[in-house]
Each structure stands twice: as structure tokens, then as C-alpha cells.
Amino acid sequence: MLRYVAMRVLSTVPVMAVVALFVFAMLRLAPGDPAAVIAGDYATAEDVERIRENLGLNEPIVIQFWHWIGALAQGDLGTSIFTNLPVTTLIGQRLEPTLLLALSTLIFAIVVAVPLGTIAAWKANSLVDRFVMLFSVGGFSIPVFVLGYMLIYILAMELRWLPVQGYKSPFVDGIGPFLHHIILPTMTLSVIYIALIARITRAAVIEVLQEDYIRTARSKGQSEIKILLTHALKNAAVPIVTVIGIGIALLIGGVVVTESVFNIPGLGRLVLDAVLARDFPIIQGLILFFSFVYIMINLLIDLSYTLFDPRIRY
């Protein structure tokens, strides 16, 4: 097991190197000049060139990449062009809202989606099953920002149950204000995730319910609830856990849009601001950070298989 984990961790090095090369090249080849943005509309060509020289943007791309990789190898993600703060500092400042939003979304989605998918499989081809499948299709079809504005209009502006925007830290403002502000973003971000997990849960449980040991359990007089929880859901856990890990990519992408809609000062909002400002170091650092998190989460998902299926060994 330890050897497998060590090999997987080491395998992230070439993956991250490819991601770094791709991100660096795409940002440098994309149109737009951060020096021109910093200089403003009324700057002369000399002013822009002077800023480019100070930022090192006038050097060959190969030299820029070499300097960046050298700093990256020492754990330095660079310094923001606009704020002049280290990217690691900016990530640390914005990590809490994103982490708590992702965690609340993950918990809410799993708590809702797994029972929904299990019930849909148990009542396959019934009205309940069709309702769950309709919800899944709708969850995939509605863009996150559209759903966010719909929920804001209904729950915040019309009913006035929840605040429109903003974020409250549970460590500073308390649990109550935090929950009051995190409900709408969590609901918005979790819908597509619920749709994905519910759909896969239904398919996995339906397949397990057709196995011989399920018929044996029923012939012994075991209740349907016990069969679903003890036999069906446990043996269908591997594909469910897999799709939860794969769905983290949806979660990371949705955070950017959700934080922008609800004005949450997290990493997603930082990504958007950096893209608009052409702040290369922040964009590069955040993409690498999200890629590393995604790889590590998938490693944890793979290791969790041994808890659900004793036949799996690493």
C-alpha cells in the first residue's frame, strides 16, 4: 500500500510538469498584455515597454519559463503583477471560503443524491424513478449562473429568506451567519453534482439488485431496507465513490461561477479577477493548485476502494 501511494505521488510530478508547460504557453500565446493593462489607456508606448521590462515580459518565452520553473521547484508560485503579493499568500487568504463552500456542497450533494439514486433504483420505472431522472437531466441542463440568479430572485429578493450575496466566516462571525450566507451558494453549486451522483447511484444499485445474492437475501425474509443498505448500496459503492471523485472537476469549475454570482471572496473569484487583469502568476499558480488538489483527491478515492471491496488490494 505504501509503495503504491509513493508511486502515485511521484507520478504527479510529470503530470504537473505538463500542466505547467501547457498553462504557461497558453497564457503567453493568448491575446492581451498585462503591461498595457497596468499602464492604463493614456500610457505611451514607452511607458508600456518600461513596465514590460520591469516585469520581465520582454524576455524570450523560454527564459521566462525557465525562471518560473526554477522558482516553482522551490515552492514559489510567483508574485502577483498587480498586488505585488506572493501567490501563495493570496491563495492562503482566499482558501477558507472556497474550501468551506466545496465541503458544504459535497456533503449536501452526497446526502441528497445517494438516497435519491437508491430509491430510484429500488422503484425502477416507477413515477419516483422518472422524477429522479427528470431532475438529473434538468440539473445537467441548467447553467450554474442561471440557477444562481433564479434562487437569488426567489429565495432572497421575493421571499427574503436568505441574503443575496456575501460571505461570513464561521471562525469570525459564528456558525449561524455562516450557514445563513452559505445556503444559497451550496444549493446552486450542488444541483449539477446531485444530478451526476444520483444518476450513477441509480445505475449501480440497479445492477447490484439483479445479482443472485440479492435474491437469496430476499428469500431469507430480509427487509428491503436492510437489503438496500447492507447488500446493494455497499456493493455499489465503488462506482459511486468513483463518480464523486470525478465530479470534483465539476465542483472546481462551478466554484468560479458560483463565487462570482454570490460575491464570495474565494479562489474562484480570485481566478476571475486574475483572468480579467491578465495577472499571469496568479492564473498559473491557481491552475497548478487546483490540478494538484484534483490529483490528490483522486488518489484518496482510489485508496478508499479497499474499504468497500475487500478484493481490491494495492
N, C-alpha and C positions, 0 to 999 in steps of 0.2 A: 504493500500500500504506500509506504513512504517513498519507495523508489518510483512508483507511478506518479505520485504527487510532484516529486522533484523533477521528473522528466516533463510533466505538463507545464510546470512553472518555467523551466528552461526553454520550452518550446514557444513561450510567449515572446521571447527576445526577437527572433526573426520576424514574427508577426507584427510586433510593434515597430520594428525597423521598416517594414514595408509600408505600414500605415503612416509612419513619419515621413518617408520619402514621398508617398502619394499626396499627403496633405501639403507638404512644403511646396511641391511642384505645382499643384492646383492653385494654391493661393498666389504664387508668384506669376503664373500664367494668366490668371483671371484679370479682367479689366479693372482699372481703378488704381489710384496712387495714394497711399496714406499720407505722404508728404504734402500733396495738394490739399487734402482734407484738413490737415493741421494748419497749413499756411492761410487757408481761407480764400474767399472769392476774389479779393482785391490784391493778392500777393503777385509779385512779379516772378518771372521765370528764374531769376537769380535767387530769390527767396526760397522757392521750391527746391532748387538744386542744392542750396545750402542745408536745408532740412534733410534732404535725402543723404547728403554726405555725413551729417551728424548721426543719422540713424543707421548708416552702413548700407543703405538700399542701393547705392550706386556701384557697389562691388559686384563682381560676377556671381551668378547664382550658385555656382559650385563652392565659392569661398564662403558665401552666406550660409549654405547648408553645412559646410564643414565646421564653422564656428558654432552653429546651433546644435549640431550633433555632439560636439565636444562639451558644450555646457550641459546638454541633456544627459550625457553619461555621468555627470557629477550631481544629477538631481536638480539641475537648474532649468526650469521651463521657460526662462526668459523674463524680460521686463516689459510691461505694458508701454506702448508708444505714447498713449495719451495721459495716463495717470502716473506713469513713471514708478509704479509699484511692481514688485515681483508677482509673476503669475501665480505662484504657489500661495502667496498672501491673499490674492483676490479669490482664489478657489476656496481657501480656508474661511474667508469672510462670508462667502455665498453658499457654503456647503450645507449648513443646517436646514434652511427652508426646502431645498431640493431633496435632501435625504429624508426628511420627515414627510414631505408630500409623496415621494415614491413609496415609502414604507406604509403610509396610511392607504394609499391606492392599492398596493399589493395585498395587504391584509383584507381590505374591503372586497376586492375582486375575488380572492380565493374563498372567503366566507360566503359570498353570494353565488359565485359561478359553479363551484363543485356541487353543492346541493341541487342547484338548478339542472345541471347536466345529468346528475344521478337520477333525479326524479323523471327527467325527460326520457332517459334510457329505460327506467322501470315501467313507465307508461308510454312506451314507444308507439307511434302512430295514433296517439290519442290527442285530444284537444290541448292538453297540457304540453305535450311534446311539440305540437305545431306552434304553440305560443312561444316556447323557448327558442325554437328555430327561427321564428319571425323576429324575435328580439335580437338574436345573433346576427341575422342579416342586416337589421337596422343599425346595430351597433357598429358594424363594419362600414356601413354606407354613409353615416353622418360624420362630417369632418369635426375634429375636436373643437375648433374655434366656433363653429356654428352651434354646436351643442352647448358650449360655454356661455355664449350670448343668450341662447334661449333660456337656460337655467337662471342667468342673471336677471333677465326680464321677468320671469315668472316668480321665482322664489325671493329675489332681492328687491326688485322695483315694484311689482304688483302686490305680492303678499307681505313684503317687508319682514320676512323671517330671518334672513341672513344678510350679512354685509356684502356690498357689491364687489369690493376689491380689498387688497391689503393682506398683511401677514402679521401675526402675533407670535412671539417666541414663547414656548411653554416654560422655558427656563427663566425668562424675564417677566413676562406678563401673566403667567399662570396657565393651567390646563384649560380652564373654561374659555377664555378669549381665544386660545389657540384652536380649540375644537370648533368654536363659532366661526372662525375665519377659514378653516381648512376643509369644511364640509363641502362647499360648492366646488372648489378645485378637485377634490377627491372624486366626487360624483362625476365630474366632467371627464377626468382622465381615466377613470376605471371602466367606463362603458365599453370601449373597444376591447379592453383586456378581459372583461367579463364575457363578452361575446366569444372571444377566442377560446378561453378556458372551458366555458360551458359546452361549446361545440365539440371539442376534443374529448372532454369528460363523457359526454353522451356516447360518442362513437366507441370509446374504450370500454365503458361499462356494458354497452350492448354486446360487444364481442365476448366479454367475460361471462355474461349471463347465459350464453349459449354453450358453455363448457359442461362437461359431464359431471364435474364435482358440484356444480350448482344444482343440477337435477338431483344428485344424491342428497345434498343438504335439504332440499325441499321434501324429498321422500321420507327423510327422517323427522319431518314435522317442525323444522326450524322456522321461525318467523321471517317474514320478508325483510323486516328492518335489520335483523341480525345477518341475514344473507347479504344484504346490500353493504352493510358496514364491515362485516368480518371477512367476507369472501370476495365479493365483487369489487368494492372500492379499493381494497388493499391490493388486489392483483392487477387492478387497472392503474395503479399509482405511477408506474414508470412513465407511460406516455403523458400522463397529466403533469407530472413534475417536469418532464422534458419541455412541454409547451409553455410552462410557466417560465422556465429559463430562457427559451427563445423569445418569449414575449417581452423580456426586459428591453429588447431593442425598441419595441413599440413604446414602452414606458419612457425610455430616454428621449426618443423623438417627441413624444407627446408633452414632456415636461417643458420643452422650449416654447411650444404654443400656449400651453396652459398658464405658465408663469407670466407670459406676455398679456394674456387676456385678463388675468386677475391681479396683475401688478405685484407679483411676488418677487422679492429681490433674491432670487436663487441663481443657480448656474445656468439654467435655461435662459433667463433674462440677460445674463452676462454674455452668453453666446450671441444673442440677437444684437445687443449693443455693440459687441466687438465686430460683428459682420458689417453692420451699418457704418462703423467708423474705420473699417479696414485695419483693425488692430491685429496684425499678424501673430504676434506672440501669444495673445490670449486665445485666439482661434485654434492655433496649433496645440497649445497646452491643454485646452479643454477637450479637443478631439482625442488626443492621446489619453487623457484621464478617463473619458467615457469608454474608450476602447479597452483599456486595462481593466476597468470595473466589469465590463461585459464579459471579458475572457475569464476573470476570476469567478464570477457568478456561475458561468457555465461549468467551470471546474468543480465548484461546490455541488452543482446539480448532478454531475456525473458521479461524484462520491456518494451522494445520497441514495443512489440506486441500490447500494448494498443493504440499506435499511429496509427496503420494500421487497427486494428479490434476493433471497439467500443464495441463489445460484450464481449471482454476479460476484466475481472476485477480481481484484486488480493485482 
